[in-house]
Amino acid sequence: MQSVKHYQELKGAEASGIRVTFASKDALEFFNNHPPSALLLGVNFDIKEISLTGLVLEIPERVSMTDVPGSQILTLLQKGTAFYQCPVILQPQQSSTKTLTVLYDEKGVDLEVIARKNAAALAVSETATRKPAVTYSVPAEYKIYCTEVLDFLSDRRTFIERNITPYEDYFTLEETESVAEGLEQTSLTAWQQLCFQGNELVLPHKGDAEARKDLKSFTEKLVTYELVKGLNWNRSYFKPMGYPGDFKIMNYMYDHRPEGTDTYSRYLHMLGLISGGPIVSRMEYISRYLKELNDGSESMYHVMSIGSGPAREVQRFLEDTYEAGEGYSFTLVDQEKDALDYAINAAYRSLAPSRSNVIVSGMHTSFTEMLRPMSTFRHIPQQDLIYSAGLLDYLSPNMCRNLTRKLYEHLKPGGTLLVGNVNDAPMGTYWSMEYVLDWTLFFRSEDEMFDMAAGCQGADVSVDMDENGAVYMLKVVKQA
């Protein structure tokens, strides 16, 4: 499973310091969970950190490193095989310290060379040739299910390789897209049913952390490995921005175009679009509500999007309302500056040149700042509509209640708060997101959605569902 940042851990608008020293890398991460050991003074040490200047070693119990001459020879070993050697200088050591810092005593130490030599030594070790471990804790029914998913993908791949691959280099762009869309349509129902079957098998383990961990690990070894050959699966799983759901992933879903280097990779990408359908349907739900916003009571309507991402619903709304006489002020709030840049530019490109009564602005702020009692929201007028399509999916129940209450307080009398959240229904996205992509969210029940609004005094609260039945929409209306 991938190491990712939770949304509330992102720094947002906080200033970043200037690094003036070489960064140390965690040895487990740098060596892909197979770090070598370090032989020094006849003792084997585990490596905790590695950098361009040296290593941090963990001192074994009952080993004393005080009063040891500073200059020594260090050897790196992988499963007992020596593959790298260099002189090092030991840093002064306190008797109570559990780690030992050693500095390279030669020029030109190349970490990539060390990593490659470690990989080569690992390739000839018993680790590389051992039989795969049988995951006894994974139910047999689930193992069969995963092989059925692989069989489905293998069948489609074989069909593509035999009937389409020989000709794909000669396709026009229109033919390439037509083929990909045709393959998507012929697989739509079968793929949806496979995903729903996965939901039914894993949802009973939702509250069991250990079972969920084993099931996810098994899924990633078998199914994820194949699906990440598709572009949106790949980006969602490997998370180049450090967290899932970045605005480029959202745009893949909204654009719904074939992407990839060959027909099979484009086909897998299209399967990802099928699985991500609720991302689009929740945006369309909010788009419809934006159209209903104009009730003739205001000359300027104020709208705020929390965790806006690319804000495609704003772009769509502005494209369809170019003749409206009312004014609109959109405030887009996000922790990703690139997402705000994209959203604002796209929104203004959607405007007719004569529309001077629309303002689209961005607020680049951290989630932590949103929850502070005196946040940057104090500079913004009360809103007619505040919505969050997917931010609260990432937040704990207590954080959701706090944020919902704060947003509710920032509504005008008669204003509305809309909150979208993936649900735990069998026809939802639980299996594909949590188990295939390690995209961990709070998949909530209807009661948990109502609980978000517990602090909204005097509100009219209801819970709706998107057309796919995979996303709940909390609606909180402030009394006029």
Secondary structure as GFF3:
##gff-version 3
##sequence-region A 1 480
A	DSSP	three_ten_helix	7	9	.	.	.	ID=ss1
A	DSSP	beta_strand	25	26	.	.	.	ID=ss2
A	DSSP	alpha_helix	27	30	.	.	.	ID=ss3
A	DSSP	beta_strand	37	40	.	.	.	ID=ss4
A	DSSP	beta_strand	43	50	.	.	.	ID=ss5
A	DSSP	beta_strand	54	58	.	.	.	ID=ss6
A	DSSP	beta_strand	71	78	.	.	.	ID=ss7
A	DSSP	beta_strand	81	90	.	.	.	ID=ss8
A	DSSP	beta_strand	99	104	.	.	.	ID=ss9
A	DSSP	alpha_helix	111	123	.	.	.	ID=ss10
A	DSSP	alpha_helix	126	129	.	.	.	ID=ss11
A	DSSP	alpha_helix	140	163	.	.	.	ID=ss12
A	DSSP	three_ten_helix	165	170	.	.	.	ID=ss13
A	DSSP	alpha_helix	173	202	.	.	.	ID=ss14
A	DSSP	three_ten_helix	203	205	.	.	.	ID=ss15
A	DSSP	alpha_helix	209	219	.	.	.	ID=ss16
A	DSSP	pi_helix	220	224	.	.	.	ID=ss17
A	DSSP	alpha_helix	225	227	.	.	.	ID=ss18
A	DSSP	alpha_helix	231	238	.	.	.	ID=ss19
A	DSSP	alpha_helix	247	255	.	.	.	ID=ss20
A	DSSP	alpha_helix	263	275	.	.	.	ID=ss21
A	DSSP	alpha_helix	277	292	.	.	.	ID=ss22
A	DSSP	beta_strand	300	306	.	.	.	ID=ss23
A	DSSP	alpha_helix	312	320	.	.	.	ID=ss24
A	DSSP	beta_strand	327	334	.	.	.	ID=ss25
A	DSSP	alpha_helix	337	349	.	.	.	ID=ss26
A	DSSP	beta_strand	358	364	.	.	.	ID=ss27
A	DSSP	alpha_helix	367	371	.	.	.	ID=ss28
A	DSSP	three_ten_helix	376	379	.	.	.	ID=ss29
A	DSSP	beta_strand	383	388	.	.	.	ID=ss30
A	DSSP	three_ten_helix	391	394	.	.	.	ID=ss31
A	DSSP	alpha_helix	397	409	.	.	.	ID=ss32
A	DSSP	beta_strand	411	422	.	.	.	ID=ss33
A	DSSP	alpha_helix	430	430	.	.	.	ID=ss34
A	DSSP	pi_helix	431	436	.	.	.	ID=ss35
A	DSSP	alpha_helix	446	452	.	.	.	ID=ss36
A	DSSP	beta_strand	460	465	.	.	.	ID=ss37
A	DSSP	beta_strand	471	477	.	.	.	ID=ss38
###
